[in-house]
């Protein structure tokens, strides 16, 4: 089998989510947005799919790297793209490599008629999820006050979640960030849901050491499960210092570049208690599995960053690491359980006990609405 082409379908849809100037998602007015679907095409008629991908990057960089290759040689292709980043840094990001890698894993699963997590070596078919909120806002009835966070937490518990993670207020909100407001929201949620629900905080990412320490110590009093990325991750020494000061586990790195190589350095320096990694941060399923095994070797947990089928399949193939699947981002004004128009079903259905079940269909298990994509193609 040989790869003969890679293509990207770009199509439109109506969205009620907007991004602020800092890149955070929020509910907003309905508007036309775009999405892409990357296809890897073989000479035997088997294709692999992953949503996302920049058409120009796939056509002008990735295509010359993969056409003519056996699509089952995923490690070879991943290593080549990883090395090509040296001279294609501005275009060939980890997110673009992740799309290619996940499409290759999807293709392999379709070829073998097996879901990806079983190709990886399955450990489980379902995983508990935590409700991961959008960032705080100033919308009435949204996430505008500590009490609003408490209301939303209660709603999520009634939905079946046994764990909740807060993303609190960040710029461009004029008064944000504010460590005391973050703690107030965390306290309101704990008081509302009680002691049996696991709670976590993902706050503003550029607090200084003492602001991060203040928040961490307050979270310890509230029995939070972890604190995530409260400082600039380029300052590894700051994370070494914070981890030494706090009893609550510190999670990181999340956005620091360098894939599993950077995670190895954080482990060596004791810069965090729990390692963070996701398909988009690391460049696909291939390096995320490497990172999971790295953490296992050191007896450390690895919590997966973000949702989506790639992360879910890896979680269901991990033995020691990963307590939770990150489901979201959630907001009172967003119906997360409604499939987007390019899918017939969402890839991470939640049951009444707070578990997300991985698809048993071949590949990533995406229920793609090809008719919609064809009709809406740009």
C-alpha positions as CSV (number, residue, x, y, z in Angstrom):
1,X,0.0,0.0,0.0
2,X,1.3,3.5,-0.9
3,X,0.2,7.0,-0.2
4,X,-0.7,8.7,-3.5
5,X,-2.1,12.0,-2.3
6,X,-3.1,14.2,0.7
7,X,-5.9,16.7,0.4
8,X,-7.7,19.2,2.6
9,X,-11.4,20.0,2.2
10,X,-12.3,23.4,3.5
11,X,-16.0,24.0,4.3
12,X,-18.3,26.5,6.1
13,X,-20.7,26.1,9.0
14,X,-22.6,28.3,11.5
15,X,-21.0,28.8,14.9
16,X,-22.1,30.5,18.1
17,X,-18.6,30.5,19.5
18,X,-16.1,33.4,19.2
19,X,-12.5,34.0,20.2
20,X,-11.3,37.1,22.0
21,X,-8.1,38.9,21.3
22,X,-6.2,36.5,23.5
23,X,-7.5,33.4,21.7
24,X,-9.9,32.3,24.4
25,X,-13.3,30.9,23.3
26,X,-16.6,32.3,24.5
27,X,-20.3,32.1,23.4
28,X,-21.2,34.8,20.9
29,X,-23.5,35.7,18.0
30,X,-24.1,33.1,15.3
31,X,-21.7,33.6,12.4
32,X,-20.2,31.8,9.5
33,X,-17.0,29.9,10.3
34,X,-14.7,27.4,8.5
35,X,-13.4,24.0,9.3
36,X,-11.1,21.6,7.4
37,X,-10.9,17.9,6.9
38,X,-7.5,16.3,5.9
39,X,-7.6,13.1,3.9
40,X,-4.6,10.8,3.3
41,X,-5.3,8.7,0.1
42,X,-3.7,5.4,-0.8
43,X,-3.5,3.4,-4.1
44,X,-5.7,0.7,-2.5
45,X,-8.6,3.1,-2.0
46,X,-8.3,3.2,1.8
47,X,-8.2,6.7,3.3
48,X,-7.5,8.2,6.7
49,X,-9.2,11.3,8.0
50,X,-8.6,13.9,10.6
51,X,-10.3,17.3,11.1
52,X,-8.0,20.3,10.9
53,X,-5.0,21.0,8.7
54,X,-3.8,24.0,6.8
55,X,-4.3,23.4,3.0
56,X,-1.1,25.3,2.1
57,X,1.0,23.4,4.6
58,X,-0.3,20.0,3.5
59,X,0.1,20.8,-0.2
60,X,3.5,22.5,-0.2
61,X,5.3,20.8,2.7
62,X,3.7,17.6,3.9
63,X,2.8,16.2,0.5
64,X,6.4,15.9,-0.7
65,X,7.3,14.2,2.6
66,X,4.6,11.4,2.5
67,X,3.6,10.7,-1.0
68,X,5.1,7.4,-2.1
69,X,5.5,6.1,1.5
70,X,3.7,3.1,3.1
71,X,1.1,4.7,5.3
72,X,1.6,2.0,8.0
73,X,5.2,3.4,8.5
74,X,3.8,6.0,10.9
75,X,7.0,6.3,13.0
76,X,9.1,6.8,9.9
77,X,6.8,9.6,8.6
78,X,6.5,11.2,12.0
79,X,10.3,11.3,12.4
80,X,10.7,12.9,9.0
81,X,8.2,15.6,9.7
82,X,9.7,16.2,13.1
83,X,13.1,16.8,11.5
84,X,11.6,18.9,8.7
85,X,10.4,21.4,11.4
86,X,13.9,22.7,11.6
87,X,13.6,24.5,8.2
88,X,9.8,24.8,8.1
89,X,9.2,26.2,11.6
90,X,6.8,28.9,10.5
91,X,4.4,26.5,8.8
92,X,4.9,22.9,10.0
93,X,3.7,23.3,13.6
94,X,3.1,20.5,16.0
95,X,-0.6,20.9,15.4
96,X,-0.1,20.3,11.6
97,X,2.0,17.2,12.3
98,X,-0.6,16.0,14.7
99,X,-3.3,16.1,11.9
100,X,-1.1,14.0,9.6
101,X,-0.2,11.5,12.4
102,X,-3.8,11.1,13.5
103,X,-5.0,10.6,9.9
104,X,-2.4,7.9,9.5
105,X,-3.6,6.2,12.7
106,X,-7.2,6.5,11.4
107,X,-6.1,4.9,8.1
108,X,-4.3,2.0,9.9
109,X,-7.4,1.3,12.0
110,X,-9.6,1.3,8.9
111,X,-7.1,-1.0,7.2
112,X,-7.1,-3.5,10.2
113,X,-10.8,-3.0,11.0
114,X,-9.9,-2.1,14.5
115,X,-10.2,1.1,16.7
116,X,-7.0,3.0,17.3
117,X,-6.9,2.2,21.1
118,X,-6.8,-1.5,20.3
119,X,-3.9,-1.0,17.8
120,X,-2.1,0.8,20.6
121,X,-2.7,-2.0,23.1
122,X,-6.1,-1.3,24.8
123,X,-6.3,-1.0,28.6
124,X,-10.0,0.2,28.9
125,X,-13.0,1.1,26.8
126,X,-14.2,4.0,28.9
127,X,-12.6,6.7,31.0
128,X,-14.0,9.2,33.6
129,X,-14.3,12.7,32.3
130,X,-14.0,16.1,34.0
131,X,-16.1,19.0,32.9
132,X,-13.6,21.6,31.7
133,X,-15.1,25.1,31.7
134,X,-14.5,27.9,29.2
135,X,-12.6,30.9,30.6
136,X,-14.5,33.4,32.8
137,X,-16.5,36.2,31.1
138,X,-18.8,39.1,31.9
139,X,-22.0,37.6,30.5
140,X,-25.0,37.6,32.7
141,X,-25.9,34.0,33.4
142,X,-22.5,32.9,32.0
143,X,-19.3,32.6,34.0
144,X,-19.2,36.1,35.3
145,X,-19.0,35.6,39.1
146,X,-17.8,33.1,41.6
147,X,-21.5,32.2,42.3
148,X,-22.0,31.6,38.6
149,X,-19.2,29.1,38.6
150,X,-20.9,27.4,41.5
151,X,-24.2,27.2,39.6
152,X,-22.4,25.8,36.6
153,X,-20.5,23.2,38.7
154,X,-23.8,22.0,40.2
155,X,-25.3,21.7,36.7
156,X,-22.3,19.6,35.6
157,X,-22.6,17.3,38.7
158,X,-26.3,16.8,37.8
159,X,-25.2,15.8,34.3
160,X,-23.0,13.0,35.8
161,X,-19.5,14.5,36.1
162,X,-17.5,13.5,39.1
163,X,-14.8,16.0,38.5
164,X,-14.7,19.7,37.3
165,X,-11.9,22.0,36.1
166,X,-12.2,25.7,36.2
167,X,-10.6,28.1,33.7
168,X,-10.9,31.5,35.4
169,X,-10.8,35.1,34.2
170,X,-8.1,36.2,31.9
171,X,-7.3,39.2,29.7
172,X,-8.7,40.9,27.7
173,X,-11.2,41.3,30.6
174,X,-10.1,44.7,31.9
175,X,-9.8,43.7,35.6
176,X,-8.3,40.3,35.0
177,X,-6.3,38.4,36.1
178,X,-7.0,38.5,39.8
179,X,-5.7,35.8,42.2
180,X,-8.3,36.6,44.8
181,X,-11.1,36.3,42.3
182,X,-9.7,32.9,41.1
183,X,-9.7,31.6,44.7
184,X,-13.2,33.0,45.3
185,X,-14.5,31.0,42.3
186,X,-12.7,27.9,43.4
187,X,-14.1,28.3,46.9
188,X,-17.7,28.8,45.6
189,X,-17.4,25.6,43.5
190,X,-16.1,23.6,46.5
191,X,-18.9,24.8,48.7
192,X,-21.5,24.1,46.1
193,X,-20.5,20.5,45.1
194,X,-19.1,19.2,48.4
195,X,-16.0,17.1,49.1
196,X,-16.7,14.1,46.9
197,X,-16.1,15.9,43.6
198,X,-12.5,16.2,42.3
199,X,-11.7,19.9,41.5
200,X,-8.9,21.4,39.5
201,X,-7.8,24.9,38.4
202,X,-6.3,26.1,35.2
203,X,-5.8,29.8,35.8
204,X,-4.1,32.8,34.1
205,X,-0.8,31.5,32.7
206,X,1.5,34.4,33.6
207,X,1.2,35.0,37.3
208,X,4.5,35.6,39.1
209,X,5.8,33.1,41.6
210,X,4.2,34.6,44.7
211,X,0.8,35.0,43.1
212,X,1.0,31.3,42.0
213,X,2.1,30.3,45.5
214,X,-0.8,32.2,47.1
215,X,-3.4,30.5,44.8
216,X,-1.8,27.1,45.3
217,X,-1.9,27.3,49.1
218,X,-5.5,28.4,49.0
219,X,-6.3,25.4,46.8
220,X,-4.7,23.1,49.3
221,X,-7.1,24.3,51.9
222,X,-10.0,23.6,49.5
223,X,-8.6,20.1,48.7
224,X,-8.2,20.7,45.0
225,X,-6.7,17.8,42.9
226,X,-4.2,20.0,41.0
227,X,-3.1,23.4,39.8
228,X,-2.2,23.8,36.2
229,X,0.0,26.3,34.3
230,X,-0.2,29.3,36.6
231,X,3.2,30.8,35.3
232,X,5.1,31.2,32.1
233,X,6.4,27.7,31.2
234,X,9.5,29.1,29.6
235,X,10.8,29.7,33.2
236,X,11.3,26.0,34.2
237,X,13.1,27.1,37.4
238,X,10.0,28.9,38.5
239,X,8.1,25.6,38.3
240,X,10.9,23.8,40.2
241,X,10.5,26.4,42.9
242,X,6.6,26.2,43.0
243,X,6.6,22.4,43.0
244,X,8.9,22.4,46.0
245,X,6.7,24.9,47.9
246,X,3.3,23.3,47.4
247,X,1.7,20.0,48.5
248,X,-1.0,20.2,45.8
249,X,0.3,18.6,42.6
250,X,1.5,21.0,40.0
251,X,0.7,20.0,36.4
252,X,2.9,20.9,33.4
253,X,4.2,21.6,30.9
254,X,1.2,22.2,28.6
255,X,2.2,24.6,25.9
256,X,6.0,24.5,26.1
257,X,7.5,23.5,22.8
258,X,9.7,20.4,22.5
259,X,7.3,17.4,22.5
260,X,8.3,14.5,24.7
261,X,11.9,15.8,24.8
262,X,10.8,18.8,26.9
263,X,8.7,16.5,29.1
264,X,11.8,14.4,29.9
265,X,13.6,17.5,31.0
266,X,10.8,18.6,33.3
267,X,10.8,15.1,34.9
268,X,14.6,15.3,35.4
269,X,14.4,18.7,37.0
270,X,11.3,17.9,39.2
271,X,9.5,20.9,37.6
272,X,6.0,19.4,38.0
273,X,4.3,16.5,39.9
274,X,2.1,15.5,36.9
275,X,3.1,15.7,33.3
276,X,0.8,17.2,30.7
277,X,0.5,16.2,27.1
278,X,-2.0,16.1,24.2
279,X,-2.0,15.3,20.6
280,X,-2.0,18.9,19.5
281,X,0.8,19.9,21.9
282,X,3.1,17.1,21.0
283,X,2.5,16.4,17.3
284,X,0.0,13.5,17.3
285,X,-0.7,10.1,18.8
286,X,2.8,8.8,18.1
287,X,4.6,11.2,20.5
288,X,1.8,11.2,23.0
289,X,2.2,7.5,23.5
290,X,6.0,8.0,23.8
291,X,5.3,10.6,26.6
292,X,2.9,8.2,28.4
293,X,5.5,5.5,28.4
294,X,8.1,8.0,29.6
295,X,6.0,9.0,32.5
296,X,5.2,5.3,33.3
297,X,8.9,4.6,33.5
298,X,9.3,7.3,36.2
299,X,6.1,6.3,38.1
300,X,4.5,9.7,37.2
301,X,1.0,10.4,36.0
302,X,0.4,12.0,32.7
303,X,-2.9,13.9,32.3
304,X,-4.0,14.4,28.8
305,X,-4.6,17.9,27.6
306,X,-7.8,18.5,25.7
307,X,-10.5,16.4,24.2
308,X,-11.1,14.8,20.9
309,X,-10.8,11.3,19.5
310,X,-7.0,11.2,19.3
311,X,-6.6,12.0,23.0
312,X,-9.4,9.6,24.0
313,X,-7.9,6.6,22.2
314,X,-4.6,7.2,23.8
315,X,-6.2,7.5,27.3
316,X,-7.9,4.2,26.7
317,X,-4.5,2.6,25.8
318,X,-2.7,4.0,28.9
319,X,-2.3,1.8,32.0
320,X,-0.7,3.9,34.8
321,X,-1.3,7.4,33.6
322,X,-4.3,9.6,33.0
323,X,-7.1,9.8,35.6
324,X,-9.4,11.8,33.5
325,X,-10.5,12.8,30.0
326,X,-10.9,16.6,29.5
327,X,-14.3,17.2,28.1
328,X,-15.1,20.6,26.9
329,X,-14.7,23.5,26.8
330,X,-18.1,23.9,28.5
331,X,-20.3,26.9,29.1
332,X,-23.9,27.4,30.2
333,X,-24.8,28.8,26.8
334,X,-23.1,26.1,24.7
335,X,-24.7,22.7,24.0
336,X,-21.6,20.5,23.9
337,X,-23.7,17.3,23.3
338,X,-25.0,18.6,20.0
339,X,-22.9,17.2,17.1
340,X,-21.3,19.8,14.8
341,X,-22.8,19.6,11.3
342,X,-19.8,17.7,9.9
343,X,-20.4,14.8,12.3
344,X,-23.4,12.5,12.7
345,X,-22.4,11.8,16.4
346,X,-20.0,13.4,18.9
347,X,-16.8,11.4,19.4
348,X,-16.9,11.5,23.3
349,X,-20.5,10.6,24.5
350,X,-20.8,10.9,28.3
351,X,-23.0,8.5,30.3
352,X,-24.9,9.3,33.4
353,X,-22.0,8.1,35.7
354,X,-19.5,10.5,34.2
355,X,-17.7,8.1,31.8
356,X,-16.8,8.8,28.2
357,X,-16.9,5.7,26.0
358,X,-14.4,5.3,23.2
359,X,-15.6,4.3,19.8
360,X,-15.3,0.6,18.8
361,X,-15.5,1.5,15.1
362,X,-12.4,1.2,12.9
363,X,-9.8,4.0,13.2
364,X,-10.6,7.1,15.2
365,X,-14.3,6.1,14.9
366,X,-15.4,9.5,13.4
367,X,-19.0,9.5,12.1
368,X,-18.2,11.9,9.3
369,X,-21.1,13.6,7.4
370,X,-19.4,13.7,4.0
371,X,-22.6,14.9,2.4
372,X,-22.6,18.1,4.5
373,X,-18.9,18.7,3.8
374,X,-19.4,18.3,0.1
375,X,-22.4,20.6,0.1
376,X,-20.6,23.3,2.2
377,X,-17.1,23.0,0.6
378,X,-15.3,26.2,-0.3
